[in-house]
Amino acid sequence: MRLPFFLATGVFLLQIISDIYLFYLAKRRSRRLFPQKFQLWETIFFLVYMLVFLLLPKRDNADGLLRVQMWMLFGYFTVYLPKILFIIFDLLASLPILFHRKRIRWVTTAGVVAAATLFGGMWWGALINRNRIQVNEVEIEIDRLPESFDGYRIAQLSDLHVGTFGTDTTFISRLTDRVNSLHPDLIVFTGDIVNRHSGELTPFVKPLSRLSAKDGVISILGNHDYGDYFNFPTPYHKEQNMEWLMDLQIEMGWELLTNSTSFIYGDTPGDSIAIVGVENWGDPPFPTHGNLTEAYPTPGDSVVKILLTHNPAHWIAEIAPADSMKMDLTLSGHTHAMQMEIMGASPAVWRYSTWAGRYDSADGRRPLYVNIGAGTVGIPMRLGATPEITIITLKSRHK
């Protein structure tokens, strides 16, 4: 995990400016020396801290080192983002001084509360909330649904990013047990099982192979699963990495769909639904590997079809606007709700128009459901945006 030079410079400047400001406040507003000394030594500590971070060996392929750097950077920002938030409040409180009036002290106090809340919230999101599991139950009405699939239950998982956990299988084991306790008829996984390379999956093969449903586990690939974020020595090694991921999923008993379709058959003879799985359909900077017509050449036919596609941008571009694309339900992941969601609001809305939950096409017949994932990537925190298991119950639409 590297910081570009300009970003590292900006981080250092923000640290120095914020600490100078806080040292000035400590000196001006307190008669005791302790706040000043504390601020001085804290500044020195974090300057050394960041120098150590930046001087750590730049071995991009060292997974353990990357996790250390991830946690170091996260710890740093849990200190300095609250500081900057407090400074903003304090500057607002001091604005009346420009007009020869008194500082609004309650605004400064509110800044202390806000900073403390942010600090606590970030660590709560890293140590507690990212390990909590939330089950969301959704009913989807489908035209032409075969009778034996009325009430059929699908458990959706997405974005495990197991590399973030290293070799600690505790959370993934709990997640597996929770899914199994819900007794789904089918389990689907909508991509991003690893962060950078297939070797990350090996400690998790055993717990994930315990996922159990009547009709098994069907999976697709996400943008992280292709090894594009790892420095392979040759293209051949990258191809081998992809084959390894497929082999590991076979070992787990999963059926990986790569631009292909699997049919699920009901108890009544002739009843079936199609599970269509495409490879990652990327929007920039992610490459596109997905091909829907290769996966299912006749998307306009009368067969009930459930599409698994990692990136919900695929639904926006090809499914929602085209009446001929008769995908009765699309299941996606990818967004993570940017791992931040408070009271239904998330910064993900600035990046994704479909970032969590259910969305409907204009005719209401081709809905999309976006699962916000169970793992983390980039920062080991979920501020809100709790790890999700979705239970989708299919219902016949009564005309």
N, C-alpha and C positions, 0 to 999 in steps of 0.2 A: 504494500500500500504506500505509494509515493505521493508526495505533495509537489505539484509543479513549482518551479522557482518563484514565479510571481505570486502564487497562492501562499507559499511559505513566507514570503516577504510580507504579504498583507497580514498574515496571522501574527507575525512578530510585531508589526507596527500597531495593530489593534491591541495586542497585549501591553505593549509599552505605554501607549496613549491612555488606555483604561487604568493601568496601575499608577501612572503619574497623577491622573485625576483623583483616584481614590486616596493616594498618599496626600494630596493637597487637602482633600476633605478631612482626612484623619488629623492633619496638622491644624487645620482651621477650626474644626468643630469639637475637638477633644483636647483637654488640658493634660491628659496622660500621655506618656511616651509609648505605651504598649501598642496602641493601634498603628502608630507610625512604624515601629520596629517590625510588627507583624506583617504589615503590607510590604515593607522592604524585603524581608526574608522570603515572603511568599513569591514576590517578583523574581528574586534570584533563583528560587527553587524551580519555578516553572520555565524560566529561561534555560536552565540546565536540562530540565525535563524534555523540552522541545529539541534542544541540541542533540540529546541522546537519541530521541526519536528519528531525527533527520540523519544521524550518523550511523544508525543501525545498518548492517549489510544489506545492500540492495539486491537480494536474491529473490527474484520474482516467483520462482518455483518452490520456495520454502514455505509450505503451508503453515507450520507452527509459528514461524516468524511473522507472517502476515496477520495471524490472529493476535499476536502480542501487539503489533503496530495498531491494529484495529481498536483494541481495548485502550491503548495509550492515547490515541487520538480522541476516542470517545470521552475518556476521563478528562482530558484537557478541555474539551468543549463544554462539559458539564460544569466547569468552573467559570470559564470566560463568557459563555453566552448569558448566564445569569448576571454576571458583572455588567455586561454591556446593557442588558435590560434595565438594571438598577440605574445606571448612568443616564439612560434616556429619561427615566422618571425624574431623576434629580435635576436634570437640565430643565425639564418642563416646570418643576417646582421653583426653579430659580429665575424663570423668565420675568416675574414681577420686579425683580431687582433692577432690571433695565429701566423701569419706570419709577424707580425710587420708592418701591413698596417692599413689604416683607416677603421673604420666601414662604411658599405654601408648604408647611411642614407635613401636612397629612399626605401630600402627593409623594414626598420622599418616603414616608412610612409605607405607603402603598407600593412603592418601588422595592422596598425591602421584602415585603410579603410576596410580590410577584417574582422576584429573583429566587427567593427560598422555595416557592412553589415550583418554579421551572427546574431548579436543581433537584429537588425531591422527585418531581415527575419524571425527569430523565432517568434517574437511577431506579425508580419504581418500574419504569418501562423496560429497563434492561434486566433487572434482577427478578421481577415478579410477573409483570404483565405479559412479557414475551413467552412465558411458560404456561400461561393460562390458556384454556381451550374453550372456545365458544361454538356451540352447535346452533346453526341457523336452519330452521325448517321452512321449506318453500313448496307450495303446490303449483304445478304447471298443468293447465288444461290443454289437451291436444285433440285436434280433429282426427277422425279415422283411427283413433287409438284402439288396437286389438283388445278384445274383452279381457283376455288373461293378463294384460298389462295395466289394467285399471287398479290403481293403488300400488304400483311397482315403485320400489324405493331405491334411489341411487345416492350413494355417498360420494361427494366430490371433495378431493384434496388437491392442493396446488402449492407450488413454490416452496418446497421443503428446504432447499439450499443447505443440504446436510453438511457441507464443508465448514459452515460457520460453527458447528458443534464440535469439530475436531473428531475425537473418538468417543465422546460422551453420548451414549445412546439413550439416556434417561428420558428425555422429552419425546423422542421418536417412539420409544416403547410405550409411553403413556398415551401418545396419540393413536398408536395402533390399537391399544386396548380399548380406547374410547370409541373408535370407529366400530370395532367388532361388537361392542356392547349395544350398538344401535341396530344391529341385525339387518343391514341393507341387503337388497337382492343383487346389487352390482356396485362395485367401487370403481370410480374413474379418477385418474390423476392427470391434471392439465399442465404439466411441464415445469421445468426448472427443478430437477431433483438434486443437482449439484451446483456449485458456484463456478468452478473453473476446469476441473478435469474429473474423469471417471473414477480415479482412485479414491476420491473423497467418499464414494458410496460404499466401499468395502466393509467398514465397521457396521453399516446399517442394513446389510443384506439380511441378516438373521431376523432382526425385529420387523422389518418391512415384509419379509416373507410370511409373517404371521397374519397379515391382513386377510380376512376371510369373508367371502360372500358367495351366495348360491351360484352366481354367474361369473365369479372371479373378479380380477382386477385388470382394467384396461387403461393404458397410459399413452401419452404423447410426449414430444420433446418441446422444451422451451429454449429461448435464446441462449441461456447459460449452458445448456447441455451439449453444445457443439464444440466446446473447447476454445472458443474465440477469445477468451480472456486469459489464456495460458500460453506461455512461450514454448512451443514445441520445437525441438531441434530441426525437424524436417516435416514436410507435408505427410509423409508416410506415418510418422509417429502420431500425427493428429488423426489420421484415418484409423489407426489401431486403437486410439483412445475412444473413437466413436463405436467401433465394434465391441470394445470392452464394455461400454455402457449397455449396449444391447444384450450382451451375454449375461451381465449381472442382472438385468431385468428378467431374462429368461430363468436365471437361477432363483429369483424371488418368486417365480410363478406368475409374473405379470405378462400381459399381452401388449406389446408395444406396437402402436399403429403408426406407420410412416407413410403418409399419403395412401391410406388403405382403409378398408371397411371390415367390421366384424358384425355378424348377425347374432342377435339374441333370440332364442325361440321360447315361446310360452308353453303353458301346459296344454292349451287347446291346439290340436293339429292345424297347421297353417298360420298360426299367430307368430309374428316376428316383428322386431324393430331393428333398424340399422344403426350401429354406432360408427360414425365416420370420423376418422382421425387424420388431421393434416399436420405436417411438420410446421416449424415456426414460420408464421407469416409476419414478417418484420416491418415495422415502420422505422425510418432512420433514427439511429445509426445501425439498426439491426438488419442483417441480411434476411431475405425471404427464401425459405426452402419449401414452403407450403404450396400445394397445388390441389385445389378442391376437385377439379374435374378429373384429375388422375385418381384421387381418392374415391370419388363416386361419379362416374361419367354421366349419369342421368339425374341431376339434382332436382329436376322438375317433376319426377314421377310421384306416384301416390303412396310410396312406402313411407312409413313413419321413420324419421331420421333425427338422430341427436348428433350434433357436430361438436367435436372436441378440437378447439383451436386455442393455442396459448394466449395470443395477443388479441384483446377485444377489438382492436383496430380492424381486424379482418372482418368482423361482423358489420362494422360501420361501412366498410368499403364495398363488400361484396354481397352480404346477406340481406341487411335491412333495406337497401334501396331497390332490390330486384325481386319482384313477385315470382319470378321463375325459379329462384333459389328457395325451394321448399324444404328448408331445414326447420323442423318443428321446434327445436330447442338448440341453442348454442351455449356451450359451457367454456369459460375462459378463466384466466388468472392474470399473472404478469404485473399488475399495478401495485400490489401490496397495500393499497391506499396510502402509498408512500410511508407506510408504517406509522402514520399519525392520523388520528381521527378523534375529534372532541365534539360530542353532542351532534354527530352527523356531519360535521364539517371537516374537510381534509384539504391540505395543499395539493393533493392529487388532482383536484378539479382544474387546476391551472395547466395540467399536462394531459389529462385524459378526460374526455367527455363521458366515458363509461368506465368508472373506476371501482365501483363496488355495488353488489346487489343486482336487482332485476331491472332490465330495460326492455321496452317493447318496440317492435316495428310499427309502421303506420297502420297496418291492417290488424295488429294485435295477435297475429298468428305465428310469428317467428321471434319469440322472446330470446333475450340474452341474459345469462346469469354470470356475474364476475365474482369469483371467490378471491378474497384478499390474501390468501396464502397462510401457511403455518410457520414458515421460517423467516429468517432475516438475512439481508445482504447489505454490505456497506457499513451500516451502524448496527450494533447488537441491541436494538431497542425497538419496542413497539409502544408508542405513546397513544393509548387507545388502540384501535385497529387490531383487536385481539386475534390470535391464531384461530383460523376458521375451519370447521367441518361443516359442509352443507349437506343437508338431507333433502333431496328433491323427490317429491311424491308425484307420480304421473296420474292424471285424472282425465277421463274421457269428457270432452266438451259436449254438453247437451245443447243441441240447436233449438 
